[in-house]
């Protein structure tokens, strides 16, 4: 079983929230929010890679477990629902 550090969950939630804020935006506002989402996503990817390397675990499995944990919590109504990017 893959261990899921709280920090990875927090980063993924943050990226999902940034993605959700893209809904309905156009022009400069869309461009600005797109950059915010991309930066948040890059932080998730870097953290997943670093953790997988330090724990000598499969990076893909770790990433999928983080996404599943965050989305499962959202489906349970524990978090705001978001649009998945």
Secondary structure, 3 states (H helix, E strand, C coil): CCCCCHHHHHHHHHHHHHHHCCCCCCHHHHHHHHHHHHHHHHHHHHHHHHHHHHHCCCHHHHHHHHHHHHHHHHHCCCCCCCCCC
